[in-house]
Amino acid sequence: MTTRHASPTHSAAVSPEAESAAVPSSTSSTTDPQGPLKRIFMKEADASNFFRRRSKRGAKSQDEINAEQRLVLAADQRKREFHEEQRNEFENYAEEENDEQDERTRQSTEQWREFHYDGMHPPQEYNRHSA
């Protein structure tokens, strides 16, 4: 079946009283026994129900609302888990960096003490808090 484009001389009329929606055909003849019935592609009731259900202003069914809400909640949960994982990774990285910096500081402090210790006095406990 081939689709024919309507020529500019034919125009589709839309009427609220129409029983069906039809597309004009350039090969239609008035002697066709079935006439406009052959051009019907959707009954009026089906078309109005379709547009009523799918319209932007049409009220959604509770099932549709619930399904959309479940999708939103699932997406939110995935975002929360992703961000929590990112935060945990960063906290682990930051803690590791701090530990390494503390170790480097401790080593340089020990080297400073060894270099400056004169052997005559007891070593000073620099940067150490005695309890």
N, C-alpha and C positions, 0 to 999 in steps of 0.2 A: 504494500500500500504506500503510495507516494503522497507527500504533503504538498498541497498547492498553496501558493501565497495569494491572498485576495488582491484583486486589482483595485486601483483607486476608485473605479466606478462603483464597486460594491462596498457597502458599509454594513457593519453589524449593528443591529439595534438591540438595546437593552431595555427591557420593560419589566416592571415589578409584577405585572400580571402574567408574564410568560410562563408557560408550562415546562419549558425546557430551554437550554442554551444551545445556540446553533452557530456554526461557522459558515459563512457564505462560500459557495463553490462556484468557480467560473464555468463549470460544465453542467450546472443544474438546468433542468428543463421543466417547463410547466406541464409537460405530458407525462412526467414520471408518476406512476401510480401511487408510490409511497410519499412523494412530495417531501416536505420538510422533515418528516419522521426519519428519513435516511440520514439526515445531518445531525441528529441528536447525539451528543457525546456524554451528557450527564443529566439525570433527572433533576428537576428544580429542588425537590426536597433534599436529595443527596447533596446538591451544591450548597444550599443554604445551611445545612447541618455542618458540612465541611468548613465553610467560612465562619460559622458561629463558633465551632470548636477551635479553629486555628487563628481566629482574629486576635489582634493585639489587645483589644479591649475585652475580649471574652473572658469570663471567669474560668479559672483553671479548676479542674476537679481536685479533690483532696488528695487522691493518689498521685496526681502530677506534682502537687505542692510538696508532698512528703518525699517523692523521689528526688526532686530538685534539692530539697533540704538535705537529704542524705548525701547527695553528691557534694554539696557545699561543705558539709561537716567532714566528709572523708578528705576533701582537698585541704581543709584547715588542719586536720590531724596530720596529714603528710607534711605540711609546711612546718608545723610545730616540731615534729620528729626531726626534720631536716635541720632546723635552726638549733635544736637541742644538741644534735650531733656536731654541728659546726662549733657551737659554744664549748662543748666538751673537748673537742680537738684543740681549740685555741687555749683553753685552760691548761691542758696537758703540755702544750708547747711552751706556754708562759712559765709554768712551774719548772719545766726542764731547763729553760734558759736561766731562770733565777738560781736554780741549783748549780748550774755550771758557773755562773758569775760568782756565786758565793765560794765555790771551790777555788776559782782563780784568785779571788781576794784573799782567801785563807793562805794559799800558797805564797802569794807575794808578801803577805804579812809575816809568815814564817821566815822567808828569805831575809826580810828587813831585820827581823830580830836576830837571826844568826849573824848577819853582817855587822850589826851594831853592838852585839854583846861583847863586852871587854874581858870577861872571865873573872872580874874582881867582885862584881855585885851579883846578887841573885837576878835572874832574868825578870824583866818587867812583863806583866800580863797586859799587854796593850789590847785594847778593844775587846777585852773579856770582862764580863760582869761576874763578880764573885757572889755567890749566893750566901 
